[in-house]
Amino acid sequence: MELAREEREKLEELARNTPCDRAHECLQSALEQLREVEWAAGDKVLFCQDEDGWSCRNGMRFGQSIICQCPVRRYIAKHFRR
């Protein structure tokens, strides 16, 4: 998936300001390869389906799911439906 310059710049800005133990691997791989996410509460809560999310510093356990609080991943989910 080719990103527009504005989208790429926004993602880079978010990445610079968001601590990540995985060096923002979501930006290193093709966006098409990201696992599905599920929005809840009127698109205010993002549930990550990624198995690695259990150890992510930007994830919060909620039952058997992970609430994603990563601004980078949330931007990708919202703007690219990934």
N, C-alpha and C positions, 0 to 999 in steps of 0.2 A: 504494500500500500504506500503510495507516494504522498507525502505530507506537503501541504502548502507552507511557504516560508513562515507565515504568521503562526501557524500551528506548531511548527518545529521550534520556533523561538519561545512560544509560551511553555511548551513542554520542557525545554532546556532551563527556563527560568524557574519553573516549579521544582525541577530536579535539583537545581543549585540550592534551593531553600528548604529541601525536604531530606532529612537524614534517612539513609537507607543502608542496611547491612548487606544488601545484595547488589550494591552499585547500580541500582535502577535497571536491573536486567529486563524489566518490562519494556524499556526503551531500546535495549540492545538487540532484542529479538524482533522478528517481524510481528506487527500488531495482529496479524491474522492468526498467529499461533497462541495468543493469550486465551486462557480459559474463560468460559462464560461467567458473567456476573448476574446478579439479580437485584433489582431496585425494590425498595419497600418504602412505606410511609410517604407516598407522593414524591418519590425520587429523592428523598432526604437520607435514606440509609442504603448503603451499598453492601451486599453480601458477596464475598469473594468465594469462588468455587475452587480456587487453586489449593492443592494439598500443601504447598510450601507456606501458605498463609498462616499456618498454625504457629510458626516461629517468627513471623514478621513483626517488627517493632511497630508497624503502623496498623496492625490488625488487632482486633479485640474479640476474644471468644464470646460467643453468645449461643449457648446450648451446643449443638453439633455444627454450628456455622461460624463464620468469621465475618465480623463487620469491618470493612475496609475503611480506614481513615486516611489513607495516603492521597494527598492532593494530585500526584501524578497519575495514579491509577484511576482515581475518580474522574479526572479530565478525559482520560482515554475512554473510559466507559461511557461518559456522557456524550462526547463528541464523535466517537467512532463506533459506538455500540459494540465494544469488545470487552 
